[in-house]
Amino acid sequence: MKYKIVYLADHREFVPVCASWAFRTWGKYNLSYTLEKRVESFTQHCNKEELPLTIVALSQTAKPIGMASLRSNDGIRPDLSPWLGSVYVDLPFRGRGVAASLVRETHNIGHKLGFKILYLLSYESTLPQWYAKLGWNEIGVDNCHGNPVNVMQIELDRYVQP
């Protein structure tokens, strides 16, 4: 399957789609989230050279099929930064390597922006195994909005693609 990865900053028309994906997927973990707040948040993610930023995978027909974000904080551990978050691929496009490509591109972007380590949190207990295949290491368990989360990190110098 062919797709390309672009910055949300260059395709602001997809802010509502990204916000909807995030709200439907993770809104249940924080009941204070609203769709309107997600739209505001993804509007703030329309950056390329600073955080927060979001990248979007586009199909051959220029339809958004997935996303991933980098942000300074993801709701926990203010001593750790930056964070990978909002990794999502629309259901019909899962299992085709899109999510892995998005995550690897965030590695490249983070490295380009001068970061040595990225962090992530996962509400789903099965995802740390998937992230481990991409080079991430689990560093602990924490709590985000009253929910247990696995916290992981990756050293970018070891996993950036040339």
N, C-alpha and C positions, 0 to 999 in steps of 0.2 A: 504494500500500500504506500502510495506516495503522499507526502504531506510536507508542509514547510512550517518552520517555527519563526514567529514574528513577535515583536514587542506590542503589548496592548497599547502603549503610547502612540504607535503608528496606526492603530485600528480601534479608536475610542468607541466606535459603533458597537463593539462587542462587550463593553462594560456591563450592560444589562444581562447578557448571557452568562458571563463569568460570575456576576453577583447571584444570579439565579442558581447556578450550579453549586456555589458555595453555601447559599442559604439552605437549599434542599439537602445537601450532603452533611453539613456540619452544624446547622442551626439547632438541631436537637440537643447538642452538647452545651449550648448556652442560650437559655430561653430569653435573654435580653436582646439577642440578635433579631433584627427585622430585615426584610428584603431591602427596605430603604437604606438601612445602615450598611448593608453589603454593597449597594450601589455607590454610596459615598466612599466606602473603603476602596473599592476597585477604581473609582475615579482618581483617588490619591495614588494608586499604583501605576498610573500612566507616566512612568519615568523610564529612562534608559541608562543614565549615568549615576543614579542615586537610588537609594531605597526609600520607600517600597517600590517594587516593580513586579510586573507580571508579564510572562510570555505566553503565547497562545499557539497551539498547533492548528493549522488550517488545512483542510482537505484540498484536493485538486480543484474543487469547485469554489474554493475560498470560504468554505463553511467552517466555523470554529468547532473543533472536535476535542480539544483538551487545553489544559492550562497548568501553570506552576508559578509560584511567586517566591520572591525573596523579600524579607522584611527585617527590620531591626529587632523586633520582638514579636513573639507569637502567643503572648498571654501568660508566660511563666518565665522564671529564671532571668531577670533583667541583667544578670552578670554575664550571660551568654548571648552572643550576637555574631553574625546574623542568622536568620532562620529560613529554612525552606518550608513552604506551606502551600496550601491550596492545590496540591497535586491532584488533578482530576482528568479523567478521560470519559467522554460520553459513551454510554453503554454499547452502542453498535460498533464502536471502534476499539473496544478493549481487547487485550490479548494479541495485539499487533505490534507491540514495541513502542507505542506512542508515549506512554508514561515514562519509560526508561529514557527515551530521547529527550523528553522535557527535563527530567532530573539531571541528565548529563549536561544539558545546555545550561542549567542553573549553576553547575560546577564551573563551567567555562566563564560564565558571566561573573560569578563571585570571585574567581581568580583574577579576572581582568580588572575588577573593582578593588583589588588589593587584599581580599580576605584570604586567610590561611585555613580557616575551619568554618564549616557550616553546621548548623544544628537543625534538628527537626523533632516534632512530637507526633506521636501516632495514637489515636484513640482506639484503633483496631488492633487486636492482639496478633493478627496474622501478618500485618504489614512489615514488622521489623525483619522477618525472614526475607521478604522481597527486597527491602532496602539493603540488607547485608550482601546480597548478590551484586549490588552496585557499589560496594565498598564502604558502606556505612557500618558503624559499630555502636552497639547499645551501650549507653553510659549510665543508665539508671531509670527509675520510675518516679514520676512526679504526679501532680494533681493540677488539672486545668478546668476551671469552672465547675469544680466538684466531681470531675471525672478522672479516673486513673489514666495516665498516658505513659507510653514508653518514650524515652528521650534518647536520641541518637546523634552521632557526629560523624563528619568525614573530614579528613585532612586533604585539602584540595591539591596540594603539590603532587600527591600520589595518583590522583584520578582525573586530572584535567586532560582533555583530548587535545592533541596538537592542531 
